[in-house]
Amino acid sequence: MKHSGILKIGFKLLVNDKSKFTALLIGITFAVFLMVQMTAMFSGILNRAYSTVSNVGASMWVMDPAVNTPGSPIPLPDYLLNAVRSMDGVSYAVPIFIGGAQVKLASGIYQGVSVVGLDDTSLFGRPELEQGNIQDIYADNAFFVVHDAEYSKLENPKIGTSFELNDHRGVIVGVAKVVANGLNGVPTLYTTYHRAIEYLPTTRFTISYVLVQPKSLQGIANIKKEVAKLGYVAFTKEEFNNRIADFYTYQTGIGTNILLMTVISFIVGLSISGQTFYTFILENLEKFGALKAIGAKGYELIYMILFMATVTALTGYGLGIGLVTLMISIARSRLPGYAAMITNWNLALAFGMVVLIAGISSYVAIRRVLKIEPFDIFRG
């Protein structure tokens, strides 16, 4: 490389001062750790907020315009289901019921649950079973229980376990698994639509959502238009997830708090690494002056400083990612309800922040180094 010599000198200057190099790494590592940890928690919360949409797997959801999250549906009139079924471009449409209840366990303890009522005919949106037979859902008082992080709250029920729900007897006939755990920390039970509305008190209308399968992607726009004429909205799975994300980001304190903590983490990392890097440059001014005296150009010193900042930033970034990954892995193994997850978006955001920290630190250092005059160094 053309500037390999000057870069080797910069690397030796950097790593030979072990205390300053360690301080720089600690600052950036700590900043990356906090930034990724905060955003990973938010990603985990959103992933669980999407859980109902992901687990049901419907291509389109018809709902009241005021609905923001799948766990808080506004009941729809029965005529809407028939109207959607008759629309051009609709392959089929089914109702689904989503509600909350208190169940009384065999031990006498009460536990809140989420109850999902599937269309009696198609059972569209049914979970994959670990134990039991799907046809058993039609038996008297039958329910499937989801084997997720909240499963133990129902005292680890098996097939045949009974409970009480609003003075009705319920029996576990299957144990299911789902794609994503729920957000609210309550176990989930699946049953048929008509059993759900029979067991749980409801309003005059009982349909939580109408699940739609369009005949083709081209028909989605027409379905949305026809549903809008009736005063309701139809969202694709991705659009519903975006609506959920917007709600948790802008209409609750979660997004604001996560953003604030991320900014604080960035400021902490910038202040520690920036101040330490600037101090490192000041303590080595005579060396930079000597390099200038023997013919090093200004742009070569700039390359040198950028290289030093890049090495430090990338090393701290790697250490921070490794540390947060280790912590999340340990937390997940010991706390099944722990929601944090690392995504490409988390990694990209942290990398961008680290580049910004390195850039600002380099800019301050470069300005100081370029003002050095070899005469002043040797005169001192």
C-alpha positions in Angstrom: 0.0 0.0 0.0 1.1 3.5 -0.8 0.7 4.8 2.8 1.4 1.5 4.7 4.4 2.9 6.4 2.6 5.8 8.0 -0.3 3.6 9.0 2.1 1.1 10.7 3.5 4.0 12.7 0.0 5.1 13.7 -0.9 1.6 14.8 2.1 1.3 16.9 1.5 4.7 18.5 -2.0 3.6 19.3 -1.5 0.2 20.8 1.8 1.0 22.6 -0.1 3.5 24.9 -2.1 0.7 26.5 -3.9 2.8 29.1 -5.3 5.2 26.5 -6.1 2.5 24.0 -7.9 0.6 26.7 -9.9 3.7 27.7 -10.8 4.3 24.1 -12.0 0.7 23.7 -14.0 0.8 26.9 -15.8 4.0 25.9 -16.8 2.8 22.5 -17.6 -0.8 23.7 -19.8 0.6 26.5 -21.6 3.0 24.0 -22.2 0.1 21.5 -23.4 -2.2 24.3 -26.0 0.4 25.5 -27.2 1.4 22.1 -27.7 -2.2 20.9 -29.2 -3.3 24.2 -31.8 -0.5 24.1 -32.7 -1.0 20.5 -32.7 -4.8 20.9 -35.2 -4.5 23.7 -37.4 -2.3 21.4 -37.1 -4.8 18.6 -38.1 -7.6 20.9 -41.1 -5.7 22.2 -42.3 -5.0 18.6 -41.7 -8.7 17.6 -44.0 -9.7 20.4 -46.5 -7.0 19.6 -46.7 -8.6 16.1 -47.2 -12.0 17.6 -50.9 -12.3 16.9 -50.5 -11.2 13.3 -47.5 -13.6 12.8 -49.1 -16.6 14.5 -52.5 -16.3 12.7 -50.7 -15.7 9.3 -53.7 -14.1 7.5 -52.8 -12.2 4.3 -55.3 -9.4 5.1 -57.1 -8.1 8.2 -60.4 -6.2 8.1 -61.0 -4.1 11.2 -62.4 -0.9 12.7 -60.3 2.1 11.8 -59.7 2.9 15.5 -57.8 -0.4 16.2 -54.1 0.0 16.9 -53.1 -3.4 18.3 -54.4 -6.9 17.7 -55.0 -7.4 21.4 -57.5 -4.5 21.5 -60.1 -5.3 18.8 -63.3 -3.3 18.3 -66.2 -5.8 17.5 -67.4 -5.9 13.9 -71.0 -6.4 12.8 -72.0 -9.8 11.3 -73.0 -8.2 8.0 -69.4 -7.1 7.3 -68.3 -10.7 7.1 -70.9 -11.5 4.4 -70.1 -8.3 2.6 -66.4 -9.1 2.4 -67.0 -12.6 1.2 -69.0 -11.2 -1.7 -66.3 -8.8 -2.9 -64.5 -9.3 -6.1 -60.9 -10.6 -5.6 -61.7 -12.3 -2.3 -60.9 -16.0 -2.2 -62.3 -16.6 1.2 -63.0 -14.6 4.4 -63.4 -16.0 8.0 -64.1 -14.4 11.4 -61.8 -14.6 14.4 -62.4 -13.8 18.0 -59.6 -12.4 20.3 -60.4 -11.7 23.9 -59.2 -11.9 27.5 -60.5 -13.9 30.4 -59.7 -15.2 33.8 -59.5 -18.9 34.3 -59.6 -20.8 37.6 -57.0 -23.5 37.7 -57.3 -26.9 39.6 -55.3 -25.4 42.5 -57.9 -22.6 42.9 -55.6 -19.9 41.5 -57.0 -17.4 39.0 -54.9 -16.6 35.9 -55.5 -14.2 33.1 -55.4 -15.7 29.6 -55.9 -14.6 26.0 -58.5 -16.6 24.2 -58.4 -17.0 20.4 -61.6 -18.3 18.7 -60.9 -19.8 15.3 -63.5 -20.2 12.5 -65.4 -23.4 13.2 -65.4 -24.7 9.7 -61.8 -23.9 8.5 -59.9 -23.4 11.8 -58.0 -20.8 9.8 -55.0 -19.5 11.8 -54.7 -22.6 13.9 -51.4 -23.2 15.6 -49.1 -26.2 14.9 -49.7 -28.9 17.5 -46.9 -30.5 19.6 -49.4 -32.9 21.2 -53.0 -33.8 20.4 -55.1 -34.0 17.3 -56.5 -30.9 15.5 -60.0 -32.6 15.3 -60.2 -32.7 19.1 -60.9 -29.0 19.1 -64.5 -30.0 18.2 -64.9 -32.0 21.4 -66.9 -30.6 24.3 -65.2 -27.8 26.3 -62.0 -28.3 24.2 -59.1 -25.8 24.2 -55.5 -25.9 22.9 -52.9 -24.3 25.1 -49.8 -22.6 23.6 -46.5 -23.9 24.9 -44.6 -20.7 25.2 -42.9 -18.6 27.9 -46.2 -18.1 29.7 -47.1 -21.8 29.7 -46.0 -22.4 33.3 -48.5 -19.8 34.5 -51.2 -22.3 33.8 -49.4 -24.8 36.0 -47.9 -26.7 33.0 -51.2 -28.3 31.8 -51.2 -31.6 30.0 -53.8 -33.1 27.7 -56.9 -33.8 29.9 -56.2 -31.0 32.3 -59.4 -29.1 33.2 -60.0 -25.6 34.3 -62.9 -23.2 34.8 -63.7 -20.2 32.6 -66.6 -18.0 33.5 -68.4 -20.9 35.1 -67.8 -23.1 32.1 -65.6 -26.1 32.2 -62.6 -26.2 29.9 -60.4 -29.1 29.0 -57.0 -29.1 27.4 -57.0 -31.4 24.3 -53.8 -30.2 22.7 -50.5 -28.4 23.3 -49.5 -26.0 20.5 -46.5 -24.0 19.5 -46.5 -20.6 17.8 -44.1 -18.5 15.9 -43.8 -15.7 18.4 -44.6 -15.2 22.1 -47.1 -12.7 23.2 -46.3 -9.3 24.6 -48.7 -9.0 27.6 -47.3 -11.9 29.6 -50.4 -14.0 29.7 -50.9 -17.6 28.4 -52.9 -18.2 25.2 -55.8 -20.6 24.6 -57.2 -21.5 21.3 -60.8 -22.8 20.7 -63.5 -22.6 18.1 -65.2 -19.3 17.4 -68.6 -20.2 18.7 -67.3 -21.7 21.9 -65.2 -18.5 22.5 -68.2 -16.2 22.2 -70.3 -18.6 24.3 -67.8 -18.7 27.1 -66.7 -15.1 27.1 -69.0 -12.2 27.7 -69.3 -10.1 24.5 -71.1 -7.1 23.1 -73.8 -7.2 20.5 -71.2 -7.8 17.9 -68.7 -10.6 18.3 -66.3 -10.6 15.4 -62.9 -9.2 16.3 -61.5 -9.3 12.8 -62.3 -10.6 9.4 -59.4 -12.5 8.0 -59.2 -12.3 4.2 -57.3 -14.3 1.6 -57.2 -12.4 -1.7 -57.3 -14.3 -5.0 -54.2 -12.4 -6.2 -52.0 -9.4 -5.2 -53.7 -7.3 -7.8 -57.0 -7.7 -6.0 -55.8 -6.2 -2.8 -56.4 -2.6 -3.8 -60.0 -3.3 -4.8 -60.7 -5.1 -1.5 -59.3 -2.1 0.4 -61.5 0.3 -1.6 -64.7 -1.8 -1.1 -64.0 -2.2 2.6 -63.4 1.5 3.0 -66.9 2.2 1.4 -68.4 0.3 4.4 -66.6 2.5 6.9 -63.8 0.0 7.8 -60.2 -0.6 6.8 -58.4 -3.6 5.3 -54.7 -4.0 6.0 -52.2 -6.5 4.7 -50.1 -8.3 7.2 -47.2 -5.9 6.7 -49.4 -2.8 6.9 -51.0 -4.1 10.2 -47.5 -4.7 11.6 -46.5 -1.1 10.6 -49.6 0.2 12.3 -48.7 -1.7 15.5 -45.1 -0.4 15.3 -46.3 3.2 14.9 -48.5 2.8 17.9 -45.8 1.6 20.2 -43.2 4.0 18.8 -45.2 7.3 18.8 -48.3 6.8 21.0 -46.8 5.1 24.0 -43.7 6.1 26.1 -41.8 3.0 24.9 -40.4 4.5 21.7 -39.5 7.9 23.3 -37.7 6.2 26.3 -35.7 3.9 24.0 -34.8 6.8 21.8 -33.7 8.9 24.8 -31.5 6.1 26.2 -30.0 5.5 22.8 -29.1 9.2 22.5 -27.6 9.2 26.0 -25.5 6.1 25.1 -24.2 7.9 22.0 -23.3 11.0 24.0 -21.6 8.9 26.7 -19.5 7.0 24.1 -18.7 10.3 22.2 -17.6 12.1 25.3 -15.4 9.3 26.6 -13.8 8.3 23.4 -13.6 11.8 22.0 -11.9 13.2 25.1 -9.6 10.2 25.4 -8.6 10.3 21.7 -7.9 14.1 21.9 -5.8 13.6 25.0 -3.9 10.8 23.2 -3.2 13.2 20.3 -2.0 16.0 22.7 0.4 13.6 24.4 1.9 12.6 21.1 2.1 16.0 19.5 5.9 15.9 19.4 5.8 12.6 17.4 3.4 14.1 14.9 5.7 17.2 14.7 8.7 14.9 14.1 6.9 13.2 11.3 6.1 16.5 9.7 9.8 17.5 10.1 11.0 14.4 8.2 8.6 15.1 5.3 5.2 13.6 6.2 2.5 15.5 4.4 -0.6 16.9 6.0 -2.9 14.4 4.1 -0.7 11.5 5.3 -1.2 12.6 8.9 -4.9 12.8 8.2 -4.8 9.2 6.9 -2.9 8.1 10.0 -5.4 9.7 12.4 -8.4 8.3 10.5 -6.8 4.9 10.5 -6.2 5.0 14.3 -9.8 6.1 14.9 -11.1 3.4 12.5 -9.2 0.6 14.2 -10.4 1.7 17.6 -14.0 2.2 16.5 -14.2 -1.2 14.8 -12.6 -3.0 17.6 -14.9 -1.4 20.2 -17.9 -2.1 17.9 -17.0 -5.8 17.7 -16.4 -6.0 21.5 -19.7 -4.2 22.2 -21.7 -6.5 19.9 -20.1 -9.6 21.4 -20.8 -8.4 24.9 -24.5 -7.6 24.3 -25.0 -10.9 22.3 -23.6 -12.8 25.3 -25.8 -11.0 27.7 -28.9 -11.5 25.7 -28.1 -15.2 25.2 -27.6 -15.7 28.9 -30.8 -13.7 29.8 -32.9 -15.7 27.3 -31.6 -19.0 28.7 -32.6 -18.1 32.2 -35.6 -15.8 31.6 -38.0 -17.3 29.0 -40.0 -14.1 28.9 -37.0 -11.9 28.0 -37.9 -10.1 24.7 -34.7 -8.5 23.5 -33.5 -9.5 20.0 -30.7 -8.3 17.8 -31.7 -7.4 14.2 -29.8 -6.0 11.2 -31.4 -2.6 12.0 -29.9 -2.6 15.5 -26.5 -3.5 14.1 -26.7 -0.9 11.4 -27.8 1.9 13.8 -25.0 1.1 16.2 -22.4 1.0 13.4 -23.6 4.3 12.1 -23.3 5.8 15.6 -19.8 4.4 16.0 -18.7 5.8 12.7 -20.1 9.2 13.8 -18.2 9.0 17.1 -15.0 8.1 15.2 -15.6 10.9 12.7 -16.1 13.6 15.3 -13.1 12.4 17.4 -10.9 12.3 14.2 -12.0 15.8 13.2 -11.0 17.4 16.5 -7.7 15.5 16.5 -6.9 16.4 12.8 -7.5 20.1 13.4 -5.0 20.0 16.3 -2.4 18.0 14.4 -2.5 20.1 11.3 -1.7 23.2 13.3 1.6 21.7 14.5 4.8 23.4 13.3 7.9 21.3 13.5 9.8 24.4 14.6 7.7 24.7 17.7 8.3 21.1 18.6 12.1 21.2 18.3 12.3 24.6 19.9 10.5 23.2 23.0 
